[in-house]
Amino acid sequence: MTSTIVQPRPLVLASMSPRRRELMTARGYEFETVDPPFEEPDAASPHVPPANHVESLAFFKARSVSKQFPDHVILAADTIAYLHGEIIGKPVDRKDAQRILEEMSDSTHEVLTGVALYAPKTGRRRITHDVTKLRLRDLSGEEIERYLNTGEWIGKAGAYGIQDQGDKFVERLDGSFTNVVGLPMELIERLFVEWEDGE
């Protein structure tokens, strides 16, 4: 007996991230994808807590496609790393990626993903986030250089992808693995059930 997949319908994923699409598809969800026309800020305000930052960006992404999909439920997400009181997004170039990896080496950081569900027609919304703690082992300069040469750091919050070769850097992980990939699927599943139950 196959279980029924609970999800809002019709659903649109406001993200062109192949990792998020793969996670959603692997769980059997049906959805359309769209690139949200939202310009992310170059830097986060130091006065805004990281959870508020990712939740706000997730909602702004969802809202940015609401005119295009007024009858859909829109799912959007935003992922950052948080280290030593600093919000770390995607590296701007190779030198920036090297700096980030050197700072994260032999230390513990958090990965936060803000998630927003938004129904433009009714204005209904659910906005939340998930946190995963990771410790990276002590990385040598040679290891960092080899990883930078792969180009896998491009477009990745924290300059590494745990689903790529970056998983070899991780010494300990506390929380959701898929959250680090870019979409906390355990949280998504709960949100979908609550949404369909009217909570």
VOBA-1610 file (N, C-alpha, C; in pm, whole numbers, padded with zeros to 5 digits, always signed):
BEGIN
Met+00084-00119+00000Met+00000+00000+00000Met+00088+00125+00000Thr+00069+00212-00096Thr+00151+00333-00105Thr+00084+00446-00029Ser+00168+00524+00042Ser+00115+00635+00121Ser+00088+00753+00028Thr-00016+00830+00060Thr-00051+00947-00018Thr+00042+01062+00019Ile+00095+01128-00081Ile+00183+01241-00057Ile+00098+01364-00028Val+00125+01424+00087Val+00051+01543+00129Val+00129+01666+00087Gln+00064+01751+00010Gln+00129+01875-00034Gln+00024+01974-00082Pro+00055+02104-00076Pro-00035+02202-00135Pro-00035+02188-00287Arg-00151+02208-00349Arg-00160+02201-00495Arg-00248+02315-00544Pro-00212+02375-00658Pro-00086+02360-00729Pro+00027+02430-00654Leu+00146+02374-00668Leu+00263+02421-00593Leu+00370+02470-00690Val+00433+02581-00655Val+00546+02630-00733Val+00664+02648-00640Leu+00781+02603-00683Leu+00905+02621-00610Leu+00976+02743-00667Ala+00989+02846-00586Ala+01053+02971-00633Ala+01203+02960-00614Ser+01263+02874-00693Ser+01407+02852-00687Ser+01450+02776-00811Met+01565+02814-00865Met+01621+02740-00978Met+01738+02652-00932Ser+01752+02637-00800Ser+01859+02553-00747Ser+01835+02407-00785Pro+01928+02345-00857Pro+01909+02204-00893Pro+01904+02115-00769Arg+01971+02155-00662Arg+01972+02073-00540Arg+01834+02073-00476Arg+01769+02190-00471Arg+01635+02195-00412Arg+01535+02118-00498Arg+01547+02130-00628Arg+01456+02056-00717Arg+01473+01906-00698Glu+01598+01861-00686Glu+01625+01718-00669Glu+01567+01666-00537Leu+01581+01746-00431Leu+01527+01704-00302Leu+01375+01691-00306Met+01310+01788-00370Met+01164+01785-00381Met+01117+01669-00468Thr+01184+01647-00578Thr+01147+01539-00670Thr+01167+01403-00605Ala+01277+01389-00530Ala+01307+01262-00465Ala+01199+01224-00364Arg+01132+01322-00304Arg+01024+01295-00209Arg+00891+01272-00278Gly+00889+01289-00410Gly+00767+01262-00485Gly+00671+01378-00497Tyr+00716+01500-00461Tyr+00627+01616-00470Tyr+00612+01660-00615Glu+00493+01713-00647Glu+00467+01766-00780Glu+00466+01918-00772Phe+00543+01982-00859Phe+00557+02126-00851Phe+00612+02182-00982Glu+00592+02311-01000Glu+00658+02386-01107Glu+00774+02462-01046Thr+00868+02503-01127Thr+00978+02584-01077Thr+00982+02717-01151Val+01028+02819-01079Val+01042+02951-01138Val+01160+03020-01070Asp+01230+03102-01146Asp+01341+03179-01093Asp+01285+03308-01032Pro+01292+03326-00900Pro+01232+03445-00839Pro+01307+03571-00879Pro+01237+03673-00928Pro+01303+03796-00971Pro+01331+03888-00852Phe+01396+03831-00752Phe+01425+03907-00631Phe+01573+03929-00619Glu+01615+04052-00604Glu+01755+04089-00592Glu+01797+04077-00447Glu+01880+03975-00418Glu+01926+03958-00280Glu+02024+04069-00244Pro+02020+04116-00118Pro+02114+04221-00076Pro+02257+04169-00079Asp+02351+04260-00108Asp+02492+04221-00115Asp+02545+04177+00021Ala+02493+04240+00127Ala+02539+04206+00261Ala+02423+04211+00357Ala+02430+04128+00459Ala+02325+04126+00560Ala+02354+04231+00666Ser+02251+04289+00721Ser+02269+04385+00829Ser+02319+04313+00953Pro+02424+04367+01018Pro+02476+04301+01139Pro+02378+04307+01255His+02275+04390+01244His+02178+04406+01352His+02059+04309+01339Val+02051+04237+01227Val+01941+04144+01205Val+01984+04002+01241Pro+01914+03935+01333Pro+01948+03797+01368Pro+01943+03708+01243Pro+02030+03607+01234Pro+02037+03524+01113Pro+01905+03455+01080Ala+01829+03412+01182Ala+01701+03346+01155Ala+01604+03443+01089Asn+01599+03566+01138Asn+01513+03668+01078Asn+01556+03698+00934His+01686+03699+00913His+01741+03728+00780His+01695+03625+00677Val+01712+03496+00708Val+01677+03393+00609Val+01526+03382+00591Glu+01450+03402+00700Glu+01305+03397+00688Glu+01254+03511+00600Ser+01310+03630+00618Ser+01268+03745+00537Ser+01299+03724+00390Leu+01421+03677+00361Leu+01458+03656+00221Leu+01371+03548+00157Ala+01340+03442+00232Ala+01254+03337+00177Ala+01117+03394+00141Phe+01062+03476+00229Phe+00930+03534+00199Phe+00936+03631+00083Phe+01039+03715+00078Phe+01051+03810-00033Phe+01063+03736-00167Lys+01132+03623-00166Lys+01142+03542-00288Lys+01004+03490-00328Ala+00930+03438-00229Ala+00795+03385-00257Ala+00705+03496-00310Arg+00709+03610-00245Arg+00622+03722-00284Arg+00657+03775-00423Ser+00784+03763-00462Ser+00827+03819-00591Ser+00768+03746-00711Val+00715+03624-00690Val+00655+03550-00802Val+00503+03540-00787Ser+00447+03612-00689Ser+00304+03599-00660Ser+00215+03647-00774Lys+00257+03751-00846Lys+00176+03799-00959Lys+00177+03699-01073Gln+00287+03629-01087Gln+00301+03529-01194Gln+00221+03402-01163Phe+00207+03372-01032Phe+00137+03249-00991Phe+00035+03283-00881Pro-00067+03361-00914Pro-00162+03405-00810Pro-00247+03293-00752Asp-00264+03185-00826Asp-00350+03076-00780Asp-00272+02959-00721His-00140+02972-00713His-00056+02865-00661His-00022+02891-00514Val+00026+02786-00449Val+00097+02801-00322Val+00245+02804-00357Ile+00314+02903-00306Ile+00453+02925-00344Ile+00545+02884-00229Leu+00644+02803-00262Leu+00746+02761-00166Leu+00878+02828-00205Ala+00940+02895-00109Ala+01070+02958-00135Ala+01160+02934-00014Ala+01291+02942-00038Ala+01387+02917+00069Ala+01512+03001+00048Asp+01583+03023+00158Asp+01712+03091+00151Asp+01804+03030+00255Thr+01928+03002+00215Thr+02024+02933+00302Thr+02148+03018+00323Ile+02193+03023+00448Ile+02318+03091+00482Ile+02398+03004+00578Ala+02524+03040+00596Ala+02605+02987+00704Ala+02625+03099+00806Tyr+02647+03061+00931Tyr+02663+03159+01039Tyr+02783+03118+01122Leu+02885+03203+01124Leu+03011+03170+01189Leu+03063+03290+01266His+03093+03268+01394His+03151+03374+01479His+03071+03503+01472Gly+02937+03491+01474Gly+02853+03609+01473Gly+02839+03678+01340Glu+02885+03613+01232Glu+02879+03672+01099Glu+02795+03584+01006Ile+02703+03648+00934Ile+02625+03579+00832Ile+02710+03562+00708Ile+02720+03439+00660Ile+02802+03409+00543Ile+02712+03353+00433Gly+02704+03423+00324Gly+02623+03377+00212Gly+02710+03308+00108Lys+02681+03334-00017Lys+02758+03274-00126Lys+02884+03357-00152Pro+02997+03292-00175Pro+03120+03368-00201Pro+03110+03447-00332Val+03168+03565-00332Val+03161+03649-00452Val+03263+03607-00557Asp+03372+03544-00513Asp+03474+03497-00608Asp+03561+03392-00538Arg+03661+03344-00608Arg+03747+03237-00555Arg+03821+03281-00429Lys+03871+03404-00429Lys+03944+03455-00314Lys+03855+03460-00191Asp+03729+03501-00211Asp+03633+03507-00102Asp+03602+03366-00052Ala+03588+03270-00143Ala+03563+03131-00105Ala+03679+03076-00023Gln+03801+03110-00062Gln+03918+03065+00014Gln+03917+03122+00156Arg+03884+03250+00166Arg+03877+03315+00298Arg+03774+03246+00388Ile+03656+03218+00331Ile+03549+03155+00409Ile+03591+03017+00457Leu+03648+02937+00368Leu+03688+02801+00406Leu+03799+02802+00510Glu+03890+02897+00499Glu+03997+02908+00599Glu+03939+02945+00736Glu+03838+03031+00738Glu+03775+03071+00864Glu+03695+02955+00925Met+03632+02874+00839Met+03551+02764+00888Met+03633+02643+00929Ser+03755+02635+00880Ser+03841+02522+00911Ser+03859+02507+01062Asp+03846+02383+01111Asp+03866+02351+01251Asp+03776+02433+01343Ser+03650+02453+01300Ser+03556+02529+01383Ser+03414+02479+01358Thr+03322+02525+01443Thr+03180+02487+01432Thr+03101+02606+01381His+03015+02581+01283His+02927+02687+01232His+02786+02632+01220Glu+02692+02721+01192Glu+02554+02683+01173Glu+02514+02710+01029Val+02428+02624+00977Val+02363+02648+00848Val+02215+02668+00876Leu+02164+02782+00831Leu+02023+02814+00850Leu+01954+02825+00716Thr+01836+02767+00705Thr+01754+02781+00586Thr+01618+02836+00627Gly+01585+02952+00572Gly+01452+03008+00591Gly+01359+02948+00488Val+01237+02918+00529Val+01138+02857+00440Val+01009+02938+00449Ala+00951+02967+00332Ala+00823+03039+00328Ala+00725+02965+00239Leu+00603+02948+00289Leu+00490+02900+00209Leu+00392+03017+00201Tyr+00348+03048+00079Tyr+00267+03169+00061Tyr+00161+03145-00045Ala+00037+03179-00011Ala-00075+03170-00106Ala-00121+03312-00139Pro-00082+03366-00254Pro-00113+03505-00288Pro-00262+03537-00286Lys-00345+03442-00329Lys-00488+03471-00340Lys-00552+03500-00204Thr-00509+03429-00102Thr-00568+03446+00031Thr-00479+03524+00127Gly-00351+03536+00090Gly-00258+03601+00180Gly-00206+03510+00290Arg-00248+03385+00289Arg-00203+03290+00391Arg-00053+03264+00375Arg+00015+03256+00487Arg+00159+03233+00481Arg+00208+03156+00603Arg+00314+03079+00585Arg+00386+03015+00694Arg+00534+03042+00669Ile+00600+03099+00767Ile+00741+03134+00753Ile+00816+03080+00873Thr+00921+03003+00848Thr+00997+02942+00956Thr+01140+02916+00909His+01218+02845+00989His+01356+02815+00950His+01402+02689+01021Asp+01513+02635+00973Asp+01576+02521+01036Asp+01725+02552+01054Val+01785+02488+01155Val+01926+02512+01185Val+01998+02379+01197Thr+02113+02368+01133Thr+02200+02252+01146Thr+02338+02300+01190Lys+02395+02233+01289Lys+02530+02269+01335Lys+02630+02172+01272Leu+02739+02227+01223Leu+02843+02144+01162Leu+02980+02186+01215Arg+03063+02086+01233Arg+03203+02114+01264Arg+03288+02065+01148Leu+03370+02154+01094Leu+03464+02117+00989Leu+03598+02082+01054Arg+03663+01980+01001Arg+03794+01944+01054Arg+03897+02046+01008Asp+04016+02032+01057Asp+04125+02123+01022Asp+04166+02096+00876Leu+04142+02194+00790Leu+04170+02177+00647Leu+04307+02236+00612Ser+04383+02162+00537Ser+04513+02213+00493Ser+04494+02308+00376Gly+04593+02393+00354Gly+04588+02485+00241Gly+04578+02411+00110Glu+04642+02295+00102Glu+04640+02215-00021Glu+04499+02160-00046Glu+04432+02115+00060Glu+04295+02063+00046Glu+04200+02172-00003Ile+04213+02289+00057Ile+04127+02401+00018Ile+04151+02437-00128Glu+04277+02440-00168Glu+04312+02474-00306Glu+04254+02373-00403Arg+04264+02244-00370Arg+04210+02140-00457Arg+04059+02156-00471Tyr+03992+02186-00359Tyr+03847+02203-00365Tyr+03809+02326-00447Leu+03882+02433-00430Leu+03853+02554-00508Leu+03868+02525-00658Asn+03961+02440-00693Asn+03982+02406-00834Asn+03864+02330-00895Thr+03783+02265-00811Thr+03668+02191-00864Thr+03556+02286-00908Gly+03552+02407-00851Gly+03445+02502-00882Gly+03315+02472-00809Glu+03316+02369-00722Glu+03192+02331-00653Glu+03149+02433-00548Trp+03236+02526-00515Trp+03204+02630-00416Trp+03113+02738-00475Ile+03105+02747-00606Ile+03030+02855-00671Ile+02880+02841-00639Gly+02823+02950-00591Gly+02680+02951-00561Gly+02641+02879-00434Lys+02737+02842-00349Lys+02708+02766-00227Lys+02728+02855-00104Ala+02627+02862-00021Ala+02641+02933+00106Ala+02749+02865+00189Gly+02844+02943+00239Gly+02954+02885+00315Gly+03066+02831+00228Ala+03053+02845+00096Ala+03158+02809-00001Ala+03185+02660-00015Tyr+03092+02575+00033Tyr+03110+02432+00009Tyr+02973+02366-00004Gly+02972+02256-00076Gly+02849+02178-00090Gly+02866+02044-00023Ile+02784+02018+00079Ile+02800+01894+00155Ile+02764+01773+00070Gln+02682+01795-00034Gln+02646+01683-00121Gln+02754+01656-00226Asp+02853+01746-00234Asp+02964+01728-00328Asp+03085+01679-00249Gln+03203+01720-00291Gln+03324+01677-00221Gln+03339+01742-00084Gly+03258+01847-00060Gly+03265+01916+00068Gly+03227+01830+00186Asp+03162+01716+00162Asp+03124+01631+00275Asp+03246+01574+00345Lys+03359+01568+00275Lys+03482+01516+00336Lys+03539+01613+00439Phe+03491+01738+00437Phe+03539+01838+00532Phe+03467+01826+00667Val+03351+01761+00668Val+03264+01764+00786Val+03306+01657+00888Glu+03333+01703+01009Glu+03371+01614+01118Glu+03249+01570+01197Arg+03152+01664+01214Arg+03032+01633+01290Arg+02915+01714+01237Leu+02798+01652+01234Leu+02677+01719+01187Leu+02565+01693+01286Asp+02502+01801+01332Asp+02392+01790+01428Asp+02270+01859+01369Gly+02174+01780+01322Gly+02054+01837+01261Gly+02026+01775+01126Ser+01953+01847+01045Ser+01909+01798+00915Ser+02019+01808+00809Phe+02048+01696+00745Phe+02144+01695+00635Phe+02090+01774+00516Thr+01961+01754+00484Thr+01906+01821+00366Thr+01897+01972+00386Asn+01893+02016+00512Asn+01897+02159+00539Asn+02028+02219+00489Val+02136+02146+00506Val+02267+02193+00460Val+02274+02193+00307Val+02205+02098+00247Val+02199+02093+00100Val+02120+02214+00046Gly+02020+02260+00123Gly+01946+02379+00079Gly+01797+02378+00105Leu+01744+02264+00154Leu+01601+02258+00182Leu+01576+02151+00290Pro+01535+02193+00411Pro+01515+02095+00519Pro+01388+02014+00496Met+01403+01896+00439Met+01287+01821+00393Met+01198+01771+00507Glu+01255+01746+00624Glu+01172+01705+00738Glu+01078+01820+00776Leu+01130+01942+00775Leu+01049+02059+00805Leu+00946+02084+00695Ile+00986+02068+00570Ile+00894+02086+00457Ile+00776+01991+00469Glu+00805+01866+00502Glu+00698+01765+00514Glu+00598+01806+00622Arg+00648+01852+00736Arg+00559+01895+00845Arg+00477+02017+00803Leu+00542+02111+00737Leu+00471+02232+00692Leu+00358+02197+00596Phe+00385+02106+00503Phe+00283+02067+00405Phe+00164+02002+00474Val+00191+01915+00571Val+00081+01848+00643Val-00001+01949+00720Glu+00067+02042+00791Glu-00003+02145+00867Glu-00083+02236+00774Trp-00026+02268+00659Trp-00093+02356+00563Trp-00222+02292+00513Glu-00214+02165+00479Glu-00331+02094+00428Glu-00434+02069+00538Asp-00387+02061+00663Asp-00481+02045+00775Asp-00542+02177+00819Gly-00496+02285+00757Gly-00553+02416+00789Gly-00493+02482+00910Glu-00378+02431+00957Glu-00316+02488+01076Glu-00234+02612+01041
//
